[in-house]
Each structure stands twice: as structure tokens, then as C-alpha cells.
Amino acid sequence: MATRKFLKTRYRGVYYRESPNRRPHRGRADRCFVIWYKGADNKGHWQTIGWASEGITPEYASQKRNDVVNTVRDGKPIPAKGAKRFTVGQAVESYEAWARAEGKFIDKELSRWNKHMRAAFAALPIEAITVAILTEHKAKLARLMSEQSVNHCFSFARRAINHAIGMELYSGSNPMRSRRNSKFSLPQPDNESNRYLTPQEAKSLLANLRNRSKQLHDMSLLSLKTGLRAVEIFSITGADLDTSAGVISFTAKGGRRDSIPAPADMIELLQSYSRAPGEHIFQARNGGRITSGISSAFGRAVADLKLNEGWPRPCDHVIFHTLRHTFASWLAQSRRVTLQELKELMRHEKISMTLRYAKLIPGQERDRQAIIADVLKAADLAAEENTDTATDAAQG
């Protein structure tokens, strides 16, 4: 190290040298960043972090030095020099293999990744990702697409890295996490859909679907009556129908197994397909499991009925998932279920996800406001009784 000229950065223990032999990076000589720290042997040590052309920045080098210093302080060994660095591309490949095996539908997410994220992140080691890199790419995408699409692009990469961490393929933190206090944040567009079908719209849609495809009609009716998601419906096999208990089992969102009580007519409908225990109830044209999502015939039925006319926000347009929203909305309007019961029927992880339906519960605001009126009325009655008692005592 002594024979090379290293220059200080504004970060403690972080230095760099410039290479006249490497290709220039962003209009200047490429820089190799190194750190200096005192090891457990009480001696000074140098460690190369990487080149600016590889995405390494002084800020990142400083973070790595802090990690090393804390490791030394805790009495733990320093990772060996040259240890394999897991890239974002490897994380995506691992996540894709797992998702395919679990029957998840990620074609749309992979398409976004390949088109908008791969070139910038595939070869980049996860640990080399900095806030500056993320922010720069976010700004680039924001010029090309909506805020929600930007969210989708980063969310997929974040899930892939989280998967790598969970599978112990990568041991660091996720640099793409976006939280309230994080240095990197993603836009939070107002895209919560308030759309649900009226009974007449639902009947018209089901009738139209019946004329197009019996299977598509039956899947839609099942979602409307149970709140099941499309991916959950696709997973149901002949073995998942329990007639005696009135229960349908399925693979839920996230890959876990779950079950719900179902109306008898829905179980009879599924049994009418006469599938073997290992066969999926609803199948693709080739006879296997549906992997391409809901048929485009659903969209054609919606267009035929003009259900999206007068709804300018795309998030309010009728899609298959609208049937699940309709299931929840009708239950909320019935006044026969509480929010907690609705949470359980929808299988929401958090009550905050169910609160969107609270405004649909009839009379709740008026009923709650009436509580105050009742308290005041009771106070008035008590005052009148006290006055009458005092008057009677005086007259007696």
C-alpha cells in the first residue's frame, strides 16, 4: 500500500487512488476506494472496497468501514478478502426459480425487471447499492412511467433481495427497503380502489361470462361468493374439497396453505368438474394448471357491458380482483358482520387493510354520534329527576 498514492476523502478512514490504465468513469479517472482500520491485533489494516465504475462510492466505503470496525469491536472475524459478492441479478434468478416452483405468476414483474431494471442492477453486488444509485434510477424511471409503475419495478427487486436474505444467499441488509425513516423512499400514489359492483352489475357480468366461458364464469362466481383471489382459485385441486366439513383448501398468497368455509352450492359446483385428487379444478387449455392469469375474455365482457365508463381512474376499473372487493363491500353493507369478522373473512394480516371498508358500514358515524346525544339526554333526565326529588322534599 505504501508504494501507491492514496488520497483522503471526507470520510474517516476512507481513501482512494486513481487509475490511469482503466477506462474513465463519468468523465474522469476511475477511482479505487480503500479503507483503513485497526484490527483486533491492534495493528492497522487496509482493505480494498472496489471501483467507482462498479458502483462503489465514498459513502458506501464508509459504511463498510463502520461494519468492519463494529465487527472488530464485537470480537468477530473479518470476512475473508475476495469472498463472493451476491448480485441483484442472482437474487432475481433465485427468486424466479422459487416463484415458478410455488406456482406464482411473476411474468409481468419479470417483464418490468428485464425492461427497466436489469441493465442498471443485474451485475451490481447487493452490498454495492447506494442511496445515490437508487435515487438516480428512480428519477430516470419517473420520466418514463407512472409513480405506481416505479413502485412495482423497485418492489420486485426488493422482494428478490428479501428472498435471498431469507434463503441465506446474502447476509447483509436490503438496500432497497423503503420505509418512513429510510434514506431511500418511493412515491406513495393514491391508487386505492373504491370500486365494487352493484348487484345488478354483478348479475350482468356473470351472465355475460357464462356465454363466453363456463370455467371463467364459475371462477368469477366463486370469487364473488368467497372472496378468493385468482391465484388461490387456480391452486384448488380435487383433493381440496371437503364436502362433509363444507371447506375448500387452497394455496394462499405467499405460498402458505389455507382453507375457508364455503357455501354448499360452490362445493357442488367445483365437484361437478369431476377432477382427480391431484388435478386442478380449473385448468389451462393444455389441461395443466393455469399459469397465464385470468382469460382476456373477462376484460372483453367488462368492455361489452361498459362497466368502466364514467370511472376515469384506472385503479377503479373492473378487473377480476374487483369481485373480491365486491364480496367485502357487500358484507360491510349488510350490517351483519363486524370489522374484525370481515378481517378474518378476507384473511387480512392487519386490521388496517380492512379499514377501507369501514365507511361502507351503514349508519356507523350516525350511531357513534348518537352515543354523545344519548349521554347528554341521560344527564338531562338525571337533572330533572334530582329537581323533582328536591321539589317533593321541599313540599313534604
Secondary structure by P-SEA (a helix, b strand, c coil): cccbbbbbcccccccccccccccccccccbbbbbbbbbccccbbbbbbcccccccccaaaaaaaaaaaaaaaaacccccccccccccaaaaaaaaaaaaaaaccccaaaaaaaaccccccccccccccccaaaaaaaaaaaaacccaaaaaaaaaaaaaaaaaaaaaccccccccccccccccbbbbbccccccccccaaaaaaaaaaaaaccaaaaaaaaaaaaccccaaaaaaccccccccccccccccccccccbbbbbcaaaaaaaaccccccccccccccccccccccccaaaaaaaaaacccccccccccccccaaaaaaaaaaaaacccccaaaaaaaaccccccccccccccccaaaaaaaaaaaaaaaaaaaaaaaaaaaaaaaaac
